[in-house]
Amino acid sequence: MKMKLKNERQQRSEPFVLTTVGEAITELELFKDDVKVVLEHYKRSPAAMAKVVGVNRRKIHDWLSGRSYPREPITLLSIMKCANKIRALKK
């Protein structure tokens, strides 16, 4: 029993490597382009998008410049998926 607990602790303390971190960083760097695609497709202003998303319009400008990203993962994912669908329609 003691040996089993010792093995479990050892497994928990061993470091692991996240191989997708680089891909995630790349996706975040492209997020500002996704915001532009959505705004241009729907012909909306950053203020209109801010109202829909429920944030201050300055946040949208920060997203466009790449200074910050949405706090809620669902907002981030929905904008990215929407931009991908728009790009697929244009092809």
mmCIF file of the C-alpha atoms, coordinates in Angstrom:
data_MODEL
# 
_entry.id   MODEL 
# 
loop_
_atom_site.group_PDB 
_atom_site.id 
_atom_site.type_symbol 
_atom_site.label_atom_id 
_atom_site.label_alt_id 
_atom_site.label_comp_id 
_atom_site.label_asym_id 
_atom_site.label_entity_id 
_atom_site.label_seq_id 
_atom_site.pdbx_PDB_ins_code 
_atom_site.Cartn_x 
_atom_site.Cartn_y 
_atom_site.Cartn_z 
_atom_site.occupancy 
_atom_site.B_iso_or_equiv 
_atom_site.pdbx_formal_charge 
_atom_site.auth_seq_id 
_atom_site.auth_comp_id 
_atom_site.auth_asym_id 
_atom_site.auth_atom_id 
_atom_site.pdbx_PDB_model_num 
ATOM 1  C CA . MET A 1 1  ? 0.000   0.000  0.000   1.00 0.00 ? 1  MET A CA 1 
ATOM 2  C CA . LYS A 1 2  ? 2.818   2.394  0.903   1.00 0.00 ? 2  LYS A CA 1 
ATOM 3  C CA . MET A 1 3  ? 4.626   1.579  -2.317  1.00 0.00 ? 3  MET A CA 1 
ATOM 4  C CA . LYS A 1 4  ? 1.504   2.374  -4.345  1.00 0.00 ? 4  LYS A CA 1 
ATOM 5  C CA . LEU A 1 5  ? 1.134   5.795  -2.698  1.00 0.00 ? 5  LEU A CA 1 
ATOM 6  C CA . LYS A 1 6  ? 4.809   6.529  -3.260  1.00 0.00 ? 6  LYS A CA 1 
ATOM 7  C CA . ASN A 1 7  ? 4.478   5.700  -6.978  1.00 0.00 ? 7  ASN A CA 1 
ATOM 8  C CA . GLU A 1 8  ? 1.396   7.928  -7.317  1.00 0.00 ? 8  GLU A CA 1 
ATOM 9  C CA . ARG A 1 9  ? 3.191   10.851 -5.692  1.00 0.00 ? 9  ARG A CA 1 
ATOM 10 C CA . GLN A 1 10 ? 6.162   10.328 -7.951  1.00 0.00 ? 10 GLN A CA 1 
ATOM 11 C CA . GLN A 1 11 ? 3.953   10.342 -11.044 1.00 0.00 ? 11 GLN A CA 1 
ATOM 12 C CA . ARG A 1 12 ? 2.300   13.580 -9.966  1.00 0.00 ? 12 ARG A CA 1 
ATOM 13 C CA . SER A 1 13 ? 5.604   15.316 -9.369  1.00 0.00 ? 13 SER A CA 1 
ATOM 14 C CA . GLU A 1 14 ? 7.134   14.353 -12.731 1.00 0.00 ? 14 GLU A CA 1 
ATOM 15 C CA . PRO A 1 15 ? 7.119   17.256 -15.202 1.00 0.00 ? 15 PRO A CA 1 
ATOM 16 C CA . PHE A 1 16 ? 5.212   16.945 -18.451 1.00 0.00 ? 16 PHE A CA 1 
ATOM 17 C CA . VAL A 1 17 ? 5.546   18.819 -21.704 1.00 0.00 ? 17 VAL A CA 1 
ATOM 18 C CA . LEU A 1 18 ? 2.637   20.524 -23.423 1.00 0.00 ? 18 LEU A CA 1 
ATOM 19 C CA . THR A 1 19 ? 3.386   20.154 -27.100 1.00 0.00 ? 19 THR A CA 1 
ATOM 20 C CA . THR A 1 20 ? 0.513   22.372 -28.198 1.00 0.00 ? 20 THR A CA 1 
ATOM 21 C CA . VAL A 1 21 ? 1.638   25.546 -26.426 1.00 0.00 ? 21 VAL A CA 1 
ATOM 22 C CA . GLY A 1 22 ? 3.422   26.859 -29.520 1.00 0.00 ? 22 GLY A CA 1 
ATOM 23 C CA . GLU A 1 23 ? 0.329   26.270 -31.647 1.00 0.00 ? 23 GLU A CA 1 
ATOM 24 C CA . ALA A 1 24 ? -1.868  28.032 -29.095 1.00 0.00 ? 24 ALA A CA 1 
ATOM 25 C CA . ILE A 1 25 ? 0.434   31.067 -29.017 1.00 0.00 ? 25 ILE A CA 1 
ATOM 26 C CA . THR A 1 26 ? 0.315   31.244 -32.809 1.00 0.00 ? 26 THR A CA 1 
ATOM 27 C CA . GLU A 1 27 ? -3.488  31.106 -32.741 1.00 0.00 ? 27 GLU A CA 1 
ATOM 28 C CA . LEU A 1 28 ? -3.599  33.933 -30.202 1.00 0.00 ? 28 LEU A CA 1 
ATOM 29 C CA . GLU A 1 29 ? -1.276  36.049 -32.329 1.00 0.00 ? 29 GLU A CA 1 
ATOM 30 C CA . LEU A 1 30 ? -3.698  35.616 -35.239 1.00 0.00 ? 30 LEU A CA 1 
ATOM 31 C CA . PHE A 1 31 ? -6.721  36.553 -33.103 1.00 0.00 ? 31 PHE A CA 1 
ATOM 32 C CA . LYS A 1 32 ? -6.519  40.231 -34.068 1.00 0.00 ? 32 LYS A CA 1 
ATOM 33 C CA . ASP A 1 33 ? -6.916  39.189 -37.721 1.00 0.00 ? 33 ASP A CA 1 
ATOM 34 C CA . ASP A 1 34 ? -9.964  37.120 -36.769 1.00 0.00 ? 34 ASP A CA 1 
ATOM 35 C CA . VAL A 1 35 ? -11.573 40.158 -35.147 1.00 0.00 ? 35 VAL A CA 1 
ATOM 36 C CA . LYS A 1 36 ? -10.906 42.222 -38.300 1.00 0.00 ? 36 LYS A CA 1 
ATOM 37 C CA . VAL A 1 37 ? -12.422 39.531 -40.527 1.00 0.00 ? 37 VAL A CA 1 
ATOM 38 C CA . VAL A 1 38 ? -15.607 39.393 -38.452 1.00 0.00 ? 38 VAL A CA 1 
ATOM 39 C CA . LEU A 1 39 ? -15.972 43.189 -38.318 1.00 0.00 ? 39 LEU A CA 1 
ATOM 40 C CA . GLU A 1 40 ? -15.400 43.578 -42.061 1.00 0.00 ? 40 GLU A CA 1 
ATOM 41 C CA . HIS A 1 41 ? -17.723 40.733 -43.021 1.00 0.00 ? 41 HIS A CA 1 
ATOM 42 C CA . TYR A 1 42 ? -20.646 42.029 -40.972 1.00 0.00 ? 42 TYR A CA 1 
ATOM 43 C CA . LYS A 1 43 ? -19.736 45.674 -41.715 1.00 0.00 ? 43 LYS A CA 1 
ATOM 44 C CA . ARG A 1 44 ? -19.874 46.606 -38.053 1.00 0.00 ? 44 ARG A CA 1 
ATOM 45 C CA . SER A 1 45 ? -17.898 48.989 -35.905 1.00 0.00 ? 45 SER A CA 1 
ATOM 46 C CA . PRO A 1 46 ? -15.878 47.936 -32.861 1.00 0.00 ? 46 PRO A CA 1 
ATOM 47 C CA . ALA A 1 47 ? -18.538 49.613 -30.710 1.00 0.00 ? 47 ALA A CA 1 
ATOM 48 C CA . ALA A 1 48 ? -21.260 47.405 -32.213 1.00 0.00 ? 48 ALA A CA 1 
ATOM 49 C CA . MET A 1 49 ? -19.193 44.285 -31.609 1.00 0.00 ? 49 MET A CA 1 
ATOM 50 C CA . ALA A 1 50 ? -18.525 45.410 -28.043 1.00 0.00 ? 50 ALA A CA 1 
ATOM 51 C CA . LYS A 1 51 ? -22.253 45.683 -27.422 1.00 0.00 ? 51 LYS A CA 1 
ATOM 52 C CA . VAL A 1 52 ? -22.866 42.166 -28.762 1.00 0.00 ? 52 VAL A CA 1 
ATOM 53 C CA . VAL A 1 53 ? -19.977 40.617 -26.828 1.00 0.00 ? 53 VAL A CA 1 
ATOM 54 C CA . GLY A 1 54 ? -20.709 42.609 -23.672 1.00 0.00 ? 54 GLY A CA 1 
ATOM 55 C CA . VAL A 1 55 ? -17.414 44.442 -23.234 1.00 0.00 ? 55 VAL A CA 1 
ATOM 56 C CA . ASN A 1 56 ? -16.191 48.005 -23.473 1.00 0.00 ? 56 ASN A CA 1 
ATOM 57 C CA . ARG A 1 57 ? -15.375 49.205 -26.993 1.00 0.00 ? 57 ARG A CA 1 
ATOM 58 C CA . ARG A 1 58 ? -11.813 49.933 -25.895 1.00 0.00 ? 58 ARG A CA 1 
ATOM 59 C CA . LYS A 1 59 ? -11.414 46.186 -25.318 1.00 0.00 ? 59 LYS A CA 1 
ATOM 60 C CA . ILE A 1 60 ? -12.274 45.564 -28.977 1.00 0.00 ? 60 ILE A CA 1 
ATOM 61 C CA . HIS A 1 61 ? -9.612  48.082 -30.007 1.00 0.00 ? 61 HIS A CA 1 
ATOM 62 C CA . ASP A 1 62 ? -7.142  46.286 -27.732 1.00 0.00 ? 62 ASP A CA 1 
ATOM 63 C CA . TRP A 1 63 ? -8.061  42.986 -29.394 1.00 0.00 ? 63 TRP A CA 1 
ATOM 64 C CA . LEU A 1 64 ? -7.567  44.556 -32.833 1.00 0.00 ? 64 LEU A CA 1 
ATOM 65 C CA . SER A 1 65 ? -4.105  45.791 -31.901 1.00 0.00 ? 65 SER A CA 1 
ATOM 66 C CA . GLY A 1 66 ? -3.137  42.527 -30.178 1.00 0.00 ? 66 GLY A CA 1 
ATOM 67 C CA . ARG A 1 67 ? -2.608  44.150 -26.779 1.00 0.00 ? 67 ARG A CA 1 
ATOM 68 C CA . SER A 1 68 ? -5.072  41.878 -24.994 1.00 0.00 ? 68 SER A CA 1 
ATOM 69 C CA . TYR A 1 69 ? -7.430  38.952 -25.510 1.00 0.00 ? 69 TYR A CA 1 
ATOM 70 C CA . PRO A 1 70 ? -10.885 38.072 -24.187 1.00 0.00 ? 70 PRO A CA 1 
ATOM 71 C CA . ARG A 1 71 ? -10.998 36.733 -20.650 1.00 0.00 ? 71 ARG A CA 1 
ATOM 72 C CA . GLU A 1 72 ? -13.766 34.276 -21.386 1.00 0.00 ? 72 GLU A CA 1 
ATOM 73 C CA . PRO A 1 73 ? -12.582 31.343 -23.493 1.00 0.00 ? 73 PRO A CA 1 
ATOM 74 C CA . ILE A 1 74 ? -16.027 31.004 -25.092 1.00 0.00 ? 74 ILE A CA 1 
ATOM 75 C CA . THR A 1 75 ? -15.757 34.533 -26.516 1.00 0.00 ? 75 THR A CA 1 
ATOM 76 C CA . LEU A 1 76 ? -12.301 33.832 -27.891 1.00 0.00 ? 76 LEU A CA 1 
ATOM 77 C CA . LEU A 1 77 ? -13.373 30.543 -29.469 1.00 0.00 ? 77 LEU A CA 1 
ATOM 78 C CA . SER A 1 78 ? -16.601 31.902 -30.923 1.00 0.00 ? 78 SER A CA 1 
ATOM 79 C CA . ILE A 1 79 ? -14.819 34.785 -32.675 1.00 0.00 ? 79 ILE A CA 1 
ATOM 80 C CA . MET A 1 80 ? -12.137 32.426 -33.995 1.00 0.00 ? 80 MET A CA 1 
ATOM 81 C CA . LYS A 1 81 ? -14.711 29.915 -35.283 1.00 0.00 ? 81 LYS A CA 1 
ATOM 82 C CA . CYS A 1 82 ? -16.801 32.669 -36.864 1.00 0.00 ? 82 CYS A CA 1 
ATOM 83 C CA . ALA A 1 83 ? -13.741 34.060 -38.664 1.00 0.00 ? 83 ALA A CA 1 
ATOM 84 C CA . ASN A 1 84 ? -12.816 30.587 -39.906 1.00 0.00 ? 84 ASN A CA 1 
ATOM 85 C CA . LYS A 1 85 ? -16.332 30.072 -41.304 1.00 0.00 ? 85 LYS A CA 1 
ATOM 86 C CA . ILE A 1 86 ? -16.200 33.455 -43.048 1.00 0.00 ? 86 ILE A CA 1 
ATOM 87 C CA . ARG A 1 87 ? -12.829 32.592 -44.588 1.00 0.00 ? 87 ARG A CA 1 
ATOM 88 C CA . ALA A 1 88 ? -14.212 29.255 -45.780 1.00 0.00 ? 88 ALA A CA 1 
ATOM 89 C CA . LEU A 1 89 ? -17.166 31.021 -47.437 1.00 0.00 ? 89 LEU A CA 1 
ATOM 90 C CA . LYS A 1 90 ? -14.835 33.360 -49.313 1.00 0.00 ? 90 LYS A CA 1 
ATOM 91 C CA . LYS A 1 91 ? -12.839 30.484 -50.831 1.00 0.00 ? 91 LYS A CA 1 
# 
